[in-house]
Amino acid sequence: MLIGPPATGKSTVAPLVASPLRSPWVDLDEIASPYYAEAGWSPAMLSYLPSELGWERFHASCEPALIHAVERCIQEHPGAVVALGAGHTHPTDPSLRPRVAQALKGAFVVLLRPTPDADRSVQILRERCRRAKWTDWQIDGVDWIHRWCTDQQDEQLADATVYTEGQSCQGPLSSAHRRPVFLPAG
């Protein structure tokens, strides 16, 4: 399981890890719509509710659906390398956090971050998101990238952390170039 804030490289790294393992890989953000619908969140709701409720209230209200998507993805894709979007592992409702941990139990969870320095990671990820995702994730007065890099939820779930600053998208895990650093969680 690959976790971390947006633009850390989860979707890029997933196929690179899956290939030598001869495992399938899945990007939950790409396949989650049916899982959200099972939990009562239709695509139409997902498109209009953020502007109606505001992003933070919207996110809080759909967190059970996000967690349901993690549970269902793991059930339907056993043995797959899975890239989980940041919202899937960062419920603001503390009562949902054990469900995330339970869903990931038994999986090897790798946190991707640019650097061990949270402020530097926020800076790098914000710039990457501006370029590639057309947002800086500062929405309705909440700095989501900062939240995701500092709330410690990923660190509590991760078995290892990989720091990606300076790594190429061409495959730090598959090339003879400089390897990422693996550190035990905590």
ZAMARGU-4260 file (C-alpha; in steps of 0.2 Angstrom, whole numbers, plus 5000, padded with zeros to 4 digits):
<rodrens>
0) 5000/5000/5000 | 5007/5017/4995 | 5001/5032/5005 | 5005/5050/5006 | 4999/5067/5001
5) 4995/5072/4983 | 5010/5073/4971 | 5022/5062/4981 | 5023/5049/4967 | 5011/5036/4973
10) 5003/5033/4955 | 5020/5033/4947 | 5029/5021/4960 | 5014/5009/4961 | 5018/5001/4943
15) 5036/5001/4946 | 5034/4991/4962 | 5021/4980/4955 | 5031/4975/4940 | 5045/4965/4948
20) 5033/4958/4960 | 5022/4952/4946 | 5007/4959/4955 | 4993/4970/4948 | 4993/4988/4954
25) 4978/4999/4957 | 4976/5018/4959 | 4961/5020/4971 | 4957/5037/4965 | 4954/5030/4948
30) 4943/5016/4953 | 4934/5023/4969 | 4917/5029/4961 | 4908/5012/4963 | 4914/5010/4980
35) 4908/5028/4985 | 4891/5024/4977 | 4890/5008/4988 | 4892/5020/5003 | 4878/5032/4996
40) 4889/5045/4987 | 4885/5046/4969 | 4896/5054/4956 | 4883/5069/4955 | 4885/5072/4974
45) 4903/5072/4973 | 4903/5085/4960 | 4891/5098/4967 | 4893/5095/4986 | 4910/5103/4988
50) 4904/5120/4982 | 4888/5118/4992 | 4895/5113/5009 | 4913/5120/5007 | 4927/5108/5005
55) 4931/5104/5024 | 4913/5100/5028 | 4911/5090/5012 | 4927/5080/5016 | 4921/5077/5033
60) 4904/5071/5028 | 4911/5059/5014 | 4924/5051/5025 | 4914/5035/5029 | 4913/5033/5010
65) 4932/5036/5008 | 4936/5023/5021 | 4923/5011/5013 | 4932/5013/4997 | 4949/5008/5005
70) 4940/4992/5013 | 4932/4987/4996 | 4948/4990/4986 | 4958/4979/4997 | 4944/4966/4997
75) 4943/4966/4978 | 4962/4968/4974 | 4971/4956/4986 | 4989/4956/4983 | 4989/4971/4972
80) 5000/4986/4975 | 4988/5000/4979 | 4990/5019/4978 | 4979/5027/4991 | 4974/5045/4989
85) 4978/5056/5004 | 4959/5058/5009 | 4958/5039/5011 | 4970/5039/5025 | 4966/5055/5034
90) 4949/5055/5042 | 4946/5071/5052 | 4934/5060/5063 | 4945/5051/5075 | 4932/5037/5077
95) 4935/5032/5058 | 4954/5030/5060 | 4953/5013/5067 | 4944/5007/5052 | 4958/5013/5041
100) 4971/5004/5052 | 4960/4988/5051 | 4958/4989/5032 | 4977/4991/5030 | 4981/4977/5043
105) 4992/4964/5036 | 4998/4975/5021 | 5015/4982/5020 | 5011/5001/5020 | 5024/5013/5013
110) 5023/5032/5015 | 5030/5042/5001 | 5036/5060/5006 | 5048/5072/4997 | 5059/5074/5013
115) 5059/5071/5032 | 5056/5090/5034 | 5038/5093/5034 | 5039/5111/5029 | 5050/5107/5015
120) 5039/5093/5010 | 5024/5105/5010 | 5033/5117/4999 | 5038/5104/4986 | 5021/5096/4986
125) 5012/5112/4984 | 5023/5117/4969 | 5021/5099/4961 | 5002/5101/4963 | 5001/5118/4956
130) 5010/5111/4940 | 5002/5094/4938 | 4985/5095/4947 | 4981/5113/4945 | 4978/5116/4963
135) 4988/5121/4978 | 4976/5112/4990 | 4973/5128/5000 | 4954/5127/5000 | 4942/5137/5010
140) 4955/5143/5022 | 4962/5125/5025 | 4980/5121/5019 | 4977/5102/5015 | 4994/5098/5010
145) 5001/5105/5027 | 4987/5095/5036 | 4992/5079/5027 | 5010/5081/5030 | 5009/5086/5049
150) 4994/5077/5056 | 5004/5061/5059 | 4990/5049/5052 | 5001/5042/5038 | 5016/5040/5050
155) 5004/5029/5062 | 4999/5018/5047 | 5016/5016/5038 | 5028/5002/5040 | 5041/5012/5030
160) 5044/5029/5023 | 5052/5033/5006 | 5059/5050/5003 | 5057/5055/4985 | 5065/5072/4983
165) 5078/5072/4969 | 5071/5055/4962 | 5066/5054/4944 | 5049/5049/4938 | 5058/5036/4927
170) 5059/5024/4941 | 5070/5026/4956 | 5065/5008/4960 | 5069/5001/4943 | 5085/5010/4938
175) 5103/5010/4943 | 5101/5028/4948 | 5101/5034/4966 | 5089/5023/4977 | 5076/5031/4988
180) 5080/5029/5007 | 5069/5017/5017 | 5067/5021/5035 | 5056/5011/5048 | 5040/5020/5053
185) 5040/5030/5068
</rodrens>
